């Protein structure tokens, strides 16, 4: 598992021993770099960024920091070392040996899982490509770029699997990953949430808080996969996803803290007059991105989820290590959920546990999100405010699943279309809200300086000072 740093594609999978695979990936590399330069962070490709970049797969090597131009980032750290636990931990194949190759009968399903995961990685880079132009600080600019390059590395990890295990089909899928574009009319990204534009930093913090948290739970589910190369490829991705969530969680907390400070300093004034972001707008952004993320989990009652679990392709969150699951086959178990019936009323509905696997994963995700809300509300309380931020009901504003064809208020109660129209402006961002937030997105790129609408972090990156030169510009900004 040593990292070959001198190769055209630095990697830890002994790529040079497989000339056909090496040649295929080296042919994909220039197309990837062309995509990165066209669709990656606009205007910062030649700047030196203080990034975490791997020099080995050990803990210290993975946490190596140095200045690097983003197109020169090391993309090719593909697989974690074998865990030693080589038995399948769930489903119909429980207890059997994990697979080193793709079983022919599951080839289609595995390819679909990998392609869908892979497609989210370049999509997020595309969604965020213009944010650097309005960064609130060098610290935040650097964090944006760290997220971007790691999403690029996640793409490489999935492309490695496609090239290595799926032959011509895999190579074609890898090419398509560079053709689709977030928000494109004719060739959009696979999942609708990854076609949403991210035009301001409040949306970026919500994205990394909520959508990257979905990524955490999807990756943990894939880390249980009986297909060992997929399970091992997710380990580094999970490590990086933790930083993305940190960026979103602490970013939102800093916005909330600054808003609270402005409210405390001038209680008679509207926060807008001080250039801050009002709590009601923050709440609306939370509502929007939290509910969009819930849709990423897939159908609440899903035959695909049941199939993936039965086949051993995708498990539950920490299936093997958590004590919350007593039955790793999930046979003869049920899951109860309240859904609308034919009379327009909510009623309890029972489904086989295997068909509820997306919802089970969603349960763990919601529980995790609630911990962040508790921390944010403590920030408000520490500033002497009684205001509280909340998560909306999982039924609210859903576009996928059993709740998608119905209207619910923030508490999860059924409402009419007329009632929904009255509720919506107070529950989700309006055009005016977006325009106001974008109006305060004025770049602040002096060392140690921060935009007025966000509080500084408690500490810098890698124990550096807040006024550290996190980005060295090749041109004047």
N, C-alpha and C positions, 0 to 999 in steps of 0.2 A: 504493500500500500504506500510505498514511497512516492513522492511527487517528482516527476521528471520536468524540471523547470526550463531545460534548454531546448525542448522540442517546439515545433511550430505551434502546437496546441499543448501547453503545459497540462499534464494529466497525472492521475494516480491509478491508472488501470493498465499500465504497460501497453499503451496503444501501439507502440512500434512493433510489438510482436504479432500484430494482426494487420498486415499491409493493406488488405482490402478495406477494412474498417477505417484505418488511418487515412487512406486516400479519399474515402467517401466524406469523412468529417472535414478533412482539409479542403475539399471542394466546396463544402457547405460554409466554411469559415468566411471567405470573402463576401458571400451573399449576406451573411449575418452582419458583418461589419458595415456593408452598404446600408442595410436596414437600420443599424444602430445610429449611423451618422445622419440618416434621413429622418428617423422617427424617435431617436433618443433625445436627451436634454438639449434643447435648442440654444446655441450660442456659447456652450461651455465645453466643447469637445477637446479643445487644445489646452485647457487649464489643468493645473496640477491640484488634485483633490486628495485630502488626507483621509485615505480609505483603509478599511480593514481588508486585507487580501491574504490568501493562504499561501504559505510556503511549505507546509506539511499538514498531515491530517491529525497530528496530535493537538492537544488543547492549546499549547503555546503557539504552535505554528498557525493554527486557525485564527488566533487573535493577534496577528502581526499587522501593525499599522505603518503606513508609509505614504509618501506622495506618489500619485500615479495619474496619468491621463486615462480617462474612462475607456477609450477604445483599446487601451493596452492592458486592461484588467485581466486577471487570470480566470478564465471561464471554465477550465477543464477539470475541476476536482469533482469526480463523478460519484464514487461509491465509498461508503463508510466500510471499515473492516468488518469481516464476518463476526456475528455476535456469539457464535458457539451454540446458540439455541436454534437448532435446525429442524424443529418440528412445527407443523401447522397448528395454530392455536385456536381455531374456531371453524364452524361450518361443518359440511358433510365430510370433509377430509381431516377432521380433528385428529391430531396425534401422528399423522403421516409425515414423511420427510418433505421439507420445502422444495420448491422447484427451482432448478438452476436454469432451465429453459422454459419456453412458453408451451404449455400443453395445447395440442392442436385444437381440441374441442373448446378451449377458452380464448383462442387467439383473437377473435373479433371483439369480445368483451374487454379484454386487457388493452387492446389497441385503443378502443374508445375511451377507456379511463385515462390512459396516458396522454392521448391527444387533447382531451378536454382540460386536464391539468396543465399541459404544456401551453395551451392557447391563452390561459389567463396571464401568463408571465409577460410576454411582449405586450399584451393588451394594456396592462397597468402602466408600463413605460410610456406607451403612446398616450394614454390618458393624462399623464403627468408631464409631458414633454415641455410645456411652456411655463411651468410653475417657477422655474429658476429666475425668470424675469421679474418676479415680485417677491422674492425671498425676504422674510422679516429679519434675517441675520445670517452671518456666515455659518454659524453653528447649524441653523436650520437648513441652509443650502447644502452643506456637507451631508446632513442626514438624508435629505432628498436623494442625493446622488448615490449614497450608500444603498438605499432601498432600490434604486434603479439598477445598479450594476448587479446586485444580488438577484433581482428578478431575472436579469439576463442570464446569470449563471444557472438559475433554476430551469430556464428554457434549455440550456445546454445539457443539463442532466437528463431531461426528458428526451431530447433529440438523440443523445447517446443511446438510450434504450431503444428508440425507434430504429436507429441504424443498426444496432447490434443484434436485435432479436426479431425484427419484422420484415427483413429483406426489402424488396422493391416497394412494397406497400408502405413500409416505414420511411423509406427515403422520400417517397412522394408526399407523405404526410408532413415530413420535416420541411419540405419546400413550401407547402401550403401555409405553414405557420408564419412564414415571412411575407406571404402575399395578403392574407387577411389584415384588415385595419380596424381599430376601434372606432365605431361610429360610422363606418363607411356604408353608403346606401346599398351597394351591390355585393360587397364582400366584407360583412361585419364580423366581429369576433363571435365565438360560439355562444357564450353566455351573455344575456342582455345587460346585466349589471356592468359588464366590462365594455359596454358601448356608451356608458354615461360620461359626459364631459366633466373634467375636474378643473374648474376655472379659478379656484381660489384656495388659499391654504387652510381655511376652515374645512373645506371639503376634503382636502388631502389628509388632514389629521383624522377626519371621520373615516376615510377610506382605509388608512393604515390601522386605525383602531378596530373597525368592524370587519371590513372585508379581508384584511390580513389575518384577523382572528378566525374567520371562516377557514382561511387557508391552513391555519394551525390544526383545526379539527379534521379537515380533509386529509392533511398529510399524516396525522396520527392514525387515521383510519387506514391509509395506504401503507403505513409503517408495519401494520399487522399482516400484510398480504403474504400469501403463500408463494408468490413469485418473488424469490429472494432478491434479485437485482433491483426490483422496484422498491421493496422494503428498505434496502440499504441506501438507495439513492435519496430517500426522504430524510435521512438522519441529519445531514448538513442543512437541508432546506428548513427543517424544524428549528435548528439553531439560529438561522438567519431570520426566519419568520418572527422569532422572539424579539429581535431588534426592531423589526418593522412595527410590531404592536407597541413596543416601548415608545417609538416615535409618535404614534398616534395617541396613545393613552396619556403620556406626559405632555404632548403638544396641546391636547384639549384641556388638560388640567391647567396649563400655563395661560391659555386664553381665558378660562373661567376665573383663574386667580386675578388676572389683570382687570377683567370686568368687575369683579367684586371689589378690588381696590378703588377703581374709579367711582363705583356706587357709594362706597364708604366715604371717600374724599368729598364728594359733592352729592349728598343724598337728595337734594332738591332738583338736580339736573338730570336730563336724559343722558344716558351713556353715549348716545350718538354725538351729542354736542362736544364730548371729550375725545371723540375718535375711537371709542371702544365698540365692542360687539355686544349688543344686548343679550341678556339671558334667554329671552323668548326666541331669538333667532338661533342661538346655540341649540335650544331644545328642538326647534324645527329641523335643523340639520341632523341631530341625533335620530329623530323620528324617520327622516328620509333614508339615511344610510343603514340604520339598523334593520329596517324592514326590507330594503333592497338586498341586504346580505342574507336574510332568512330565506329568500327565494333561491339563493345559490345552493342550498342543501338539497334541492330537488323536491319531488312530490312527498307529501306527508304520508301518504299511503302508496307505496311504490313497489311494483313487481320487479323493477330493475334492481332496487336495493336488496330485495329478498334474494334475487338470483346471485348478485355479487357476494352476499354473505354466505349463501349456501356453497358457492363454488370456491370460497376461500380467497376471493380477490380483494375484498375490502371489509375490514372489521369495524368494531366500535372504538370509541376513544379509549386508548390504553386497554384494549381487550385482554391482553396477556398479563398485565401487571396490576390492574385495578381490582379491588375486592368488590366492586359494585356489581359484577356479573358472576353469578353462581353457575349459570348454564351456558356454556360456550357453543352449544349447538342452537340455542334459542328455539328449540322445538317445544311444542305444547305450551307455549307462553303467549299471552295476549297483551295488547297495549290499548288503553282506553283513551279516547279523545272526544272532545265536544265539537260537533260539526252541525251546520244548518241542515234541517230536514226539509221534506217536501212542503211542510206547512209554514216555512219561514221562521222556524223556532230552533233553538239550540237543543241538541239531544246527544246523549252519550252513545258512542259508537265503538265497538271493539273490533280490532283487526289482529291478525297473527303478528307476533313480535318481529318476525323477519321482514314483513312488509313495512314495519314502522322504523326501520333502521335509520332512515334520514331524520326522522323526528327525534329519535333517541340521541343522535349526534347533536341535533339542534338544542335539545334540553341541556346538554353539557355546555354548549356555547352560550346560551342565555344565562346560565348560572355564573359563568366566567365574566360576562359583560356586567352583571349586577355588582360584582366586586369593584369594578372601575367606577360605577355610579356612586357607590358608597364613598370611595376616596374623593371623588369630585365634590360631593355634597359636604364632606368634612372640610374641604377647602373653603366652601361658602360659609360654613359655620365658624371656622377659624377667623374669618373676616367680619364676624358679627352679623351675618345675614341669615334670615330664616328661609330664604328661597331654596327650593329643592329641584333638581333635575331628575327625570324618570325615564324608564324605558317604556315604550308603548306596548300594548298587547301584541302577541305574535300573530294575531288575526288582522291587525290593522294594516291597511295599504298593501295587501299582498297581491302580487301579479302571477304567482305560481301556487299550485297546491289546492287543497280542499277549500280554502278561504278566498280564493282569487275571484270568484264570481259573485261575491257578496260585499256589502259595505259594512264596515265596523267603525266604531269610534275608538278613541285611544285606550279605553278600558276593555275593549273586546266585545262590546254590546252591538247587536245588529241595529243598523239605522237605514232609513230610506235614502234613495238617491237625492231627494231634496234636502234631507238633513245633512247628507255628506257634503253637498255643495256649500252649506253654511259652515260646517266644521273645518273644511280643508284649509282655508286661509290662515286659520289659527293653529293648524297642526303640521303643515308642511310649508317649506319656503315658497314665498311668492316671488314674482319677477322683481318687485321692489326690494325684497330681502336680498336676493342675489346681487342686484345692482349696488346696494349699500355696502355689502361685504367686499365686493370687488373694488369699490371706491376707496377703501382704506388699505388696500393691498399695494402700498408704496414700498419699493425695495429699500432695504437698509443693509448695506454691505461693508460698513466700517467695522474693523475688529472690536469686539466687545460691545457693540451697539445693537439695540433691538427696536423693532417697530413698536409704536405706542400701544397697539392693541393686544400685545402678548407679553407676558412676564418672562424674564430670563430663566433658564434652567437652574437647578441647584448646583450642578457641577458640569464640567466640560467633558469632552470625549477622551477616553483613555487617560484620565487624570490630568488632562491639559487644562490651562486656564481658560476662562470664558473669552478673553481677548486674544486667544491663540489664532494664528493665521490658518484657518481650516481650509481655505481655498486660496491658491496662488494664481492670480489672473495673468494670462499672457497678454491681455489687452485691458484697457481701462474701462471699468463699468460705469 
